Amino acid sequence: MTREKLQKLINDFSDNSTLNYLSAKGTHKDTDTDNYAKNNMYQHVGNGFDDDMLGADEESGLIGMRFYRHPVFAIARADDPMFEDIKRPEVVGKHHLNPTDWLSDAKSVITFFLPFNHDTVEANKKDPEVPAIEWVCTRVDGQRFLLALGTAVRNALIEEGYTAVAPYTEDNYIMQVNLEPPPGTEHVPPYSTNWSERHVGVVTGLGTFGQSTNFISKIGCAGRLISVVTSWEIPPDEREYGTDWLGYCNDCGLCIKKCKGNAYYPDRHGKDHALCSKQIRKVCEPFAPRYGCGKCQSGIPCEYTPRPKKGKK
């Protein structure tokens, strides 16, 4: 495997996978991407979930809409000290797993950022509160492509003789959205996870957090993340921002101001997840059980590119 081959793989997969395009309703009866239902937070909205709700009606004009542009990626050593920093209680916590917890012979961690289609980002600016249908379709229907990309990279590395795992697709991946955790998941607090794609993305050098806890990648914040842990050993990317978790943020505060749910703490980095969830349930009632918001990721200076303060590293 080489970086060039990996970039070609993810570009080709983005262009050619049917999962990167909105299908007609009911087309994909078999959600064959690893752990789609488990790792798609449809229960966040309630009202149940049926695979028949995926896809668009013929008259919608949305069929064939592309979810993501070409992904970008960055690589860290599996033993990078910043992975231990994630386990600090003020970052994520001791429940967060290290790369070697996922793969005993891990040498590298690769994070991929999948940028939303430009038309989707622009559509989400039109209403200051209600998300665009393009945005919620990308968030929910596009989840299958997100997981499929991680699976495709994992499989490609295995075919080349390496070991690899995409934590987001694994059975022991926990995204805790339950105030009363299911048995066996009690060690992960509500609104937390045992593998935070955003924190891992900071370690790999792909980007940093913004004030609203959104992830600002090298090509902006409007997108999604997935990572792969592998025995493939390759020189890591340099973090332009060093160990600054907010290195790509210019502290303009617009992402916080755009939140109609007032979910962000005005005096410190972070948000009230319960208020965020309440706002999503409110504005997504017309789309249920699809959900999403993205107002802190669109219509802000860093939507397509990071804009750190001058001299900030």
C-alpha positions in Angstrom: 0.0 0.0 0.0 1.1 3.6 -0.7 -0.5 6.9 0.0 -1.1 7.4 -3.7 -2.8 4.0 -4.0 -4.9 4.7 -1.0 -6.0 8.1 -2.3 -6.9 6.5 -5.7 -8.9 3.8 -3.9 -11.0 6.2 -1.9 -11.5 8.5 -4.9 -12.7 5.7 -7.1 -14.9 4.3 -4.4 -16.5 7.7 -3.9 -17.2 8.1 -7.6 -18.4 4.5 -8.3 -20.2 3.2 -5.2 -23.9 3.4 -5.5 -24.0 4.0 -1.7 -22.6 7.5 -2.3 -25.7 8.5 -4.2 -29.3 8.8 -3.0 -31.3 5.9 -4.3 -35.0 5.5 -5.0 -37.1 4.6 -1.9 -36.8 0.9 -0.9 -33.9 0.2 -3.3 -31.5 -0.9 -0.6 -33.4 -3.5 1.3 -30.2 -5.1 2.6 -28.2 -2.7 4.7 -25.0 -4.7 4.0 -22.6 -2.1 5.3 -21.2 -3.1 8.6 -23.3 -2.2 11.6 -25.4 0.4 9.7 -28.4 0.3 12.0 -26.4 0.0 15.2 -24.2 3.0 14.4 -26.9 5.2 12.8 -28.5 7.1 15.7 -32.0 6.9 14.4 -33.2 6.2 17.9 -32.1 9.7 18.7 -35.3 10.9 17.0 -37.5 8.1 18.0 -40.6 7.0 16.0 -38.9 3.7 15.1 -36.9 2.8 12.0 -37.7 0.9 8.9 -35.3 0.3 6.0 -38.1 1.3 3.7 -37.7 4.9 4.7 -34.3 5.1 3.1 -34.1 6.6 -0.3 -36.3 9.2 -2.0 -39.6 9.2 -3.8 -39.5 9.3 -7.6 -41.1 12.8 -7.6 -38.7 14.3 -5.1 -36.1 15.3 -7.6 -33.4 14.1 -5.2 -32.7 10.6 -6.6 -29.1 10.4 -7.7 -27.9 13.2 -5.4 -24.3 12.7 -4.4 -23.5 12.6 -0.7 -19.7 13.2 -0.5 -16.9 14.7 -2.5 -13.5 13.0 -2.6 -12.2 12.2 0.9 -8.9 13.3 2.4 -6.9 11.5 5.0 -4.1 11.8 7.5 -2.0 9.2 9.3 -0.6 8.9 12.9 1.6 6.4 14.6 -0.5 4.0 16.7 1.8 4.8 19.7 1.4 8.6 19.4 1.3 10.0 23.0 -1.8 12.0 22.1 -3.9 8.8 22.1 -3.3 8.6 25.8 -4.3 12.2 26.2 -7.8 11.3 24.8 -8.2 9.1 27.9 -7.9 12.1 30.3 -11.3 12.8 31.9 -11.4 16.4 30.6 -10.9 15.1 27.0 -13.0 11.9 26.6 -12.2 9.6 29.5 -10.6 6.3 30.5 -13.3 4.4 28.6 -11.8 5.6 25.3 -9.8 2.7 23.7 -6.3 3.0 22.3 -5.4 1.7 18.8 -3.8 -1.4 20.2 -7.1 -2.2 22.0 -8.6 -2.6 18.6 -5.6 -4.3 16.9 -2.8 -5.8 18.9 -0.2 -5.2 16.2 -1.4 -1.7 15.3 1.3 0.5 13.8 -0.8 3.3 12.1 -4.1 5.0 12.4 -5.7 6.6 9.3 -8.5 9.1 9.5 -10.7 9.9 6.5 -12.7 13.1 6.2 -15.6 12.9 3.8 -16.7 16.4 2.8 -20.4 17.0 2.0 -21.3 17.9 -1.5 -21.2 21.6 -2.0 -24.8 21.8 -3.0 -25.8 20.2 0.3 -23.8 22.7 2.3 -25.2 25.6 0.4 -28.8 24.3 0.7 -28.4 24.1 4.5 -27.8 27.8 4.7 -31.2 28.8 3.4 -33.1 28.3 6.6 -31.5 29.5 9.9 -33.1 26.7 11.9 -34.6 23.9 9.8 -32.0 21.6 8.1 -32.1 21.1 4.4 -33.5 17.7 3.2 -30.2 17.2 1.4 -28.4 17.5 4.7 -30.5 15.0 6.6 -30.4 12.5 3.7 -26.6 12.7 3.7 -26.5 12.3 7.4 -28.8 9.2 7.5 -28.8 7.6 4.0 -25.1 8.6 3.5 -24.1 6.7 6.7 -24.0 3.5 4.7 -21.4 5.0 2.4 -19.4 6.3 5.4 -19.2 2.8 6.9 -18.7 1.2 3.5 -15.6 3.4 2.8 -14.0 2.3 6.1 -14.8 -1.3 5.2 -13.3 -1.0 1.7 -10.1 0.5 3.1 -9.9 -2.2 5.8 -10.4 -4.9 3.2 -7.8 -3.4 0.8 -5.2 -3.4 3.5 -6.0 -7.0 4.5 -5.7 -8.1 0.9 -2.2 -6.6 0.8 -1.1 -8.7 3.8 -1.7 -6.2 6.6 -4.1 -6.5 9.5 -6.7 -3.8 9.8 -9.9 -2.8 11.5 -12.4 0.0 11.1 -13.6 0.6 14.7 -16.8 2.4 13.7 -18.0 -0.8 12.0 -17.1 -3.2 14.9 -19.5 -4.9 17.3 -17.6 -3.6 20.3 -17.8 0.0 19.1 -20.1 1.9 21.5 -21.8 5.2 20.7 -23.7 5.9 23.9 -26.9 7.9 23.2 -28.9 6.2 26.0 -29.4 7.9 29.3 -30.0 4.4 30.7 -27.2 2.4 29.0 -27.9 -1.1 27.7 -26.2 -3.9 29.7 -22.5 -4.2 28.9 -22.1 -0.5 27.9 -22.5 1.1 31.3 -18.8 2.1 31.4 -19.3 4.6 28.5 -21.1 7.7 29.7 -24.1 9.2 27.9 -23.3 11.2 24.8 -19.8 9.6 24.6 -18.1 6.8 22.7 -15.2 4.4 23.1 -13.6 5.6 19.9 -14.1 9.3 19.1 -13.5 9.8 15.4 -13.1 13.6 15.9 -10.4 13.2 18.7 -8.6 10.6 16.7 -8.7 13.0 13.7 -6.9 15.6 15.7 -4.1 13.1 16.6 -3.7 12.0 12.9 -3.1 15.6 11.8 -6.3 15.9 9.8 -7.8 18.8 11.8 -8.9 20.1 15.1 -12.0 21.0 17.0 -13.9 24.3 16.7 -15.6 26.1 19.5 -18.9 24.2 18.9 -17.0 20.9 19.1 -17.4 20.5 15.3 -14.3 19.1 13.5 -12.5 21.5 11.3 -10.5 19.4 8.7 -7.9 20.6 6.2 -10.8 21.1 3.8 -13.3 22.5 6.3 -15.9 21.3 8.8 -18.9 20.3 6.6 -18.4 16.5 6.5 -18.0 13.2 8.4 -15.2 11.1 9.7 -14.2 7.4 9.8 -10.8 5.8 10.7 -8.9 2.6 10.2 -6.4 1.0 12.5 -3.8 -1.1 10.7 -0.4 -2.9 10.9 0.7 -0.9 7.8 3.7 1.1 9.0 4.2 4.4 7.2 5.7 7.8 8.3 3.0 9.8 10.0 1.7 13.2 8.9 3.0 16.3 10.6 0.4 18.1 12.7 0.5 21.7 11.6 -1.2 22.7 14.9 1.0 20.6 17.2 -1.0 19.4 20.1 -3.5 22.3 20.1 -7.0 20.7 20.1 -8.4 24.0 18.8 -5.6 24.8 16.4 -7.7 25.4 13.3 -10.3 27.5 15.1 -10.1 31.3 14.9 -12.5 31.8 17.9 -15.0 33.8 15.8 -17.8 32.1 17.7 -20.2 32.1 14.7 -20.8 28.3 15.0 -22.0 28.8 18.5 -24.2 31.8 17.6 -25.9 29.8 14.8 -27.2 27.2 17.2 -30.9 27.9 17.8 -31.0 25.4 20.6 -28.5 27.4 22.7 -26.7 24.1 23.3 -23.2 25.5 23.6 -21.5 26.7 26.8 -20.7 30.4 26.5 -17.8 30.3 28.9 -15.9 27.2 27.7 -15.4 24.7 24.9 -18.1 22.2 24.7 -21.9 21.7 24.5 -24.9 20.5 26.4 -25.7 17.3 24.5 -29.2 17.1 25.9 -30.1 20.5 24.5 -28.5 19.7 21.2 -30.6 16.5 21.0 -33.7 18.4 21.9 -33.1 20.9 19.1 -32.5 18.1 16.6 -35.7 16.3 17.6 -37.6 19.6 17.2 -36.3 20.7 13.8 -36.3 17.2 12.4 -39.9 16.3 13.1 -40.8 16.7 9.4 -38.0 14.3 8.4 -38.3 11.7 11.1 -36.8 9.2 11.5 -34.1 11.0 9.5 -32.3 13.5 11.6 -29.5 16.1 11.4 -28.9 19.8 11.8 -25.5 21.0 10.7 -26.1 24.7 11.4 -22.8 24.8 13.2 -21.1 23.3 10.1 -22.5 25.4 7.3 -22.6 29.2 6.7 -19.5 29.8 8.8 -16.0 30.9 7.8 -14.5 27.4 8.2 -17.1 25.4 6.3 -14.7 24.7 3.4 -11.3 25.6 4.8 -9.7 26.1 8.3 -9.2 29.7 9.2 -6.9 29.8 12.3 -5.9 33.0 13.9 -2.7 34.5 12.6 0.3 32.9 14.2 -1.9 30.3 15.8 -0.3 26.8 15.8 
